[in-house]
Every structure is written in C-alpha cells, then in structure tokens.
Amino acid sequence: MQQAQELEHQGKAQDALLIYRRIIRAAPSSPLALNARIQAASLYERRGYLDEAKGLLAETVRMANPRMPIYHKAHLMLARIWLQQGDRKMALSHMNKVNPSMVPAEEYQKMKSLLTPVRQYVVLATGKTQGLEELVSQIKRGMEVALKGLEVQLVEVEYPDEMEGIKGSIIGVVGPLLPKDLPRVFSWAQEKGVPVITPLMVRPGITLGNSPLYRTAMPLDQEVTYTASFLVSKLNVHEMAIFFPDTPYGRVVSDLMEKDFTKEGGKVVLKRSYPPTLRDFTSVVQELKGWKVNHGLPQVLYVPDSWRKVVLLAPQLVFHDLRGITLVGTALWDSPRLVSEGKGYVEYAFFPDTFVSNSPYLPPLEFLYSFRMTYGFDPSPLAAQAYDATKALLIRERMGCSLKDIKFIGVTGMVGFDAHGDPLRVPAFLMVEGGKIEQIN
C-alpha cells in the first residue's frame, strides 16, 4: 500500500492502480483490500473515471462491516460521485447511510450542504392594494400555474422590507403593482441583483441606474405601432377617423396612432375628442356623418377607450346611417361583454391584445388547459402576462444569464425582451365575428 501511495505522489497513477488491483485480487475481503479499493476509487475519481470508482466503492460497502469507518467513507464518496453525475436521489440514498461520527466532519458537512436543496422563491410584490383584490388575484393565478409542479415557491409581500426576511434564494420579483412602490423595489432589487418584471402597463424606460424594469404587458407605443402597421399592410386601410376621450390615455394613444398610421402611408381624415363621461355620442357622430356627405365614409373609426364606451357608440353609428365603417380599438376592448352588450353593432370590430382563449397556437392552448383545470375558468390577459413574467424568471435562473439574453415562446406572443426591458412580441389581433371574439393572425 505504501509503495502504491508513493507512486501516486510521483504522478504514476497507472502504476499505483496496478498495485491496488493486485492487493484486491490477493485477499478480496481483507481490511487491506478494502483500503486498496478506497484508494483506487479516489484515484479513479480524480482522473474522471467515475463509473470505475463507483464499482470499487460498491464492492467496499458490500464487503465492509457497517461498524467500520471505511463503510461510511465509501458511502460518502458514492454520494459525492452520484451528485457529480447529476443524480441527487442516488446521492441522498448513500448520504443517509453515512454515520457522521465515522467520517471527517468537514467532508460530511460539505456534502450535506451540497445535498440540502436551497429554497427558491418568486416574489409577488403587491404593495398596499386595497380595492385591487381582483387584480392581485389574476396575477397570482397566472404565477401559480407557471410554478405548478416545481419546487420554487410563490411568496406575496406588501413592502420590499418584507423580502429581507425570506430565507432562501429569490430568483425574481413580479410587480410591484403600484407605481409609487417602484423606487423602493428597484433599490432593493439592484442591491441584491434580483430581476424585476411587471405584468402591468407602465410607461416605457423606467429604470434605476442600470437595472431596467422588464415588462410583459404590451406597451402603448408598441400596441399602436403594431395596429397601424396591421391595418395598412394586412387590411389595406388608408383612411381613418379617430374619436378619443379627453383623458391623458386618450390623448396619448390617439396622437400615437395619428403619427404611426401616417408613417405607414395612411391618412387620418377626422380626429375629435369627447368628454370622458359622455354617454350620448350624437354630437361627434354627426361630425362623422357630415364628413361622409362631403368626402365619403372613412374605412375605419379608431376609438382608444374602454369597451363600455364602444357599446354605447356603435348603435348610434347605425342609427345615423354610418354602416360600413370598421371599428378599431385597443386592448381595453377585450371583454366578453363587448359582444354580449354590443350585440351585432360591434360585428367585425377589430383590436389587439396579448392573449385570447381560443388562440390556435400551442403555447397559449397549453396554458389555457392548465389554468382551466386548476381554477375551472379561463385566464385573463393579465394572468397570461403574469405567467410569462414568471416563466421568464425561471428560464433566466436556469440559464444563468440576463433577461435580455433569454429566448422563449410565451403564451402572450412574447419571444424575449429588448434592451429597454420591453417585450419582443407580435400581439394577437382579434375580431368580433359571428358573435365571438376570434384571433385573425
């Protein structure tokens, strides 16, 4: 044995192995042979021949008495090798047979820590969201479906300070849900090196230092750009009228549409605002009727408002003999009540969104099925955006890279993030046809 060990120190591994093998053959069950197996297995392990090492160690535990330290040392080595080969279950089975008093304490503790799973969490940072319970519920359900069957846990916090008490590894934060909480969440996330993704619509370019806020919601500028391009290139639309509510949202979106539609080669022939509380659209509809008399009816009427206003406006267009104009809107139109309350007046109305339950594509269908099986009803676009946010964090953790570098097929049409943290996607374009909302792209 001493000669073999000296050969090892001299770097003559092959010669040392020959001596160990001779000792094992000479007296297979002797204490000397058991030690030779351990030495040879250690040498094989260092050289990368893990299966050969496991074979010798398996012989050792089979022949050694469990009261002997060498029995426990062999199990400890087997645990280490199985873990190297990626089989945690086998490594744990060998580790459970090791008596810690029979092996070096440092080696035992090192293996124990390697085999103790680190608790991993995805945090939902809600903030003080009184009155927004349904919003939180939609986001939480989407996240829970993304984490289904995984050991990663979802933890919900109101304030960033609560994340300090989480024992384990936080792989990412979804939220916050309130803009006022952004600075504190960002400050914490930047210090800890934890990515933050929001499924909500917030203004582009919100950053803290070099740590951008990633988003899975469709930014307003993206939504409008895609809509303008689709209208011109796919539907051959060249003339548009715009009715918009006199609100910050209405003004911003209508201006973006006018700019992008003009850039695509179209022309906005009429643009009118209306009070946000308006219910009788007679005055603005009369303006459109006057335009029709003098210039002809524009191809589409763009209305960046909620579905609630659309179902009031649409019947008045028909009443004033403005049939034939196509209604075009935003993701705010995506509600079953658009169809149930708008009835035939909204037939062929067109708008974009991130998710639709009757999508013909596999990722959304798989998400829909899993969500429906879990909760008994269909997910909302917000739940789908929360699902994609959580999936992106899981992929980033697995790949060990920046969120900007990951590529994946999301259920909301996402394929990744751009340099500003905005989603890279082609949205779903939806149309009301036959009393149903159908995806047309």
Secondary structure, DSSP 8 states (H G I E B T S, - for coil): -HHHHHHHHTT-HHHHHHHHHHHHHHSTTSHHHHHHHHHHHHHHHHHT-HHHHHHHHHHHHHHS-TTSHHHHHHHHHHHHHHHHTT-HHHHHHHHTT--GGGS-HHHHHHHHHHHS---EEEEEE--S-TT-HHHHHHHHHHHHHHTTTSS-EEEEESSGGGGGG--SEEEEEE--SSGGGHHHHHHHHHHHT--EEE-S---TT-EETTEE-EE-S--HHHHHHHHHHHHHHTT---EEEEEEESSHHHHHHHHHHHHHHHHTT-EEEEEEEE-TT----HHHHHHHHHHHHHH---SEEE--S-HHHHHHHHHHHHHTT-TT-EEE--GGG-SHHHHHHHGGGGTT-EEEES--TT-SSHHHHHHHHHHHHHHSS---HHHHHHHHHHHHHHHHHHHTS-GGG-----TTSEEEE-TTS-EEE--EEEEEETTEEEE--
